[in-house]
Amino acid sequence: MSATADHAEERTNPAARLGFQPGQVVQELGYDDDAEQALREGIEAVTGTELVDEDHDDVADAVVLWFREDDGDLTDALVDATTMIDEGAPVWLLTPKTGRPGYVEASDIGEAAQTAGLAQTSNANAGKDWTGSRLVTPKAAKSGKR
């Protein structure tokens, strides 16, 4: 694929903007009927593999966590999301945009991420109704080194 085609795909496929790569295994948690289907299909198109669910029993390269305000404890959900990924692998926390049902305050995301041992590295538009927060396990925190 040409560099121009790569850039065009990044603009049109939200999964490419989020940094998903061919061959990655992506675990999806918190799926419901309101999830952004175009993003889900885009992830599968970019990776060339189907999304795996919470029953996946091997290490995933990334996690997509759909979370709404009434889904329970965000910290617990984030801790659960990190159980089957290597350190440094991204957890994309997808929450409804401001003003949408189930919206989660940015301060709540930051606090839950920190409590779960994750660092927020970026935010992205994840579709019409969803925004994404890229969270990673800091490598230095897990190894005990700075």
N, C-alpha and C positions, 0 to 999 in steps of 0.2 A: 504494500500500500504506500502511496506517495505521502510526503510530509503534508502536502495540501489536503489530501484525503483524510489523514490522521486528524488534522485540525478541524476539518468539517465534521468528522464523527464526534469529536469532543464537544462541539457546539450543539449537535442534534441528539446525541445519546447521553442522558444524564449519568449513566454508569461509567462512561469513559471519563467524564469530568471528575468523578469521585475516585478515579485511579485504579479501578479494577483492571486486571490483566488476564490475558488468555491462559487457560489451564488452572486458574485458581479455584479452590473449593470454598464456596461462600455459604456459611450457615445462616439461615433466616429464623429469627425468633420474633414472636409477637404478631405474626401475620393475622390479619382479619380482612373482611370484605372491603374496608376503607383504604387498604394499602394501595400505593401508587403502582398500578399494573405496568405502566410504561417503564418505570424504573426496574421492576422485577424482570421484565422481558429484556431490558437493556443489559442488565447484569449477566443474564444467561447468554445473550448474544456475544458480549465481550469475552466472557470466560470460556464459552463453549461447553459449559456444564450446567446442569440443572441446580437450582438452589437446594441445599439440604436442610432438613428441619431439626428440631431439638432432639430427635431420636438418633441423629448421626453420632456414631461412636468412634470417630477418628478425628485427628487434628484438622481443623479448617484453617484456611489462609486469611480469612476475614469473616466478620460477623455483621449482619444487618439486623438491627434490633428496632422494630416498630414499637413505639411506646406512646401511650396517651395518658393524660393526667389521672384517669380513674383505673389504670392498669395495675395499681398496687404500689409497692415500694421500688422506686427507681434504683436506689443503691443495690438492693438485692438483685434486680434484673441485670444490672451491669456486672456484678460479681458473677452471676450465672453465665453471662455472655463470654466471660474470659476463661471459663474452665476448659474449653476445647480449642484454644488457639495458643500459638507460641508467643513469647514476649516480643513486643514491638509490632505485632500484627494489629491491624486496625479493627475497631468496633465502630461501625457507623450507627449512631443513635439517631433514628428518624422520628421526629415529633411533628405534630400538626403545627402549621404556621400560625402566627399571631392572629387572634380573632376566630380561628377555626375551633370546632368542638374538640376538646381533649388537649388544648394548648398547654405546654409545660413551660414555666418561667425559666429564662436563661440562668438565673441565679440558682434555681433548683437543680438544673443540669450540672452546673459547675460544682456545686456542693456534693452532689451524688457521685460525680466522676472522681473528685478528689478523695472522698471517703472510700470508694471502690479501688483506689490505687491507680487511677487512670489520669492521663493528661490530655486536655483538649488541644488539638493541634490546628484545626480549621473548621470552618462552617461552609455549607454549600446548599444551593437550591436543589432539592431532591424531587421536584415536581410541582404540580399546581397547588397542592394542599400541604406539602411536607417540606421540612427543612432538615438538613443533616448536620450532625456534629461528629467530626472525626476524633475518636478517642483512642489512645494507645497506652499500653503498659510501658512506663519508662524503663528502659533497659538498666539504667543505673540503680533504680529503686529495687529491682528484683535481685541484682547481683550484690547489692550492699556497697557498691563502689560509687564514687562521685566523679 
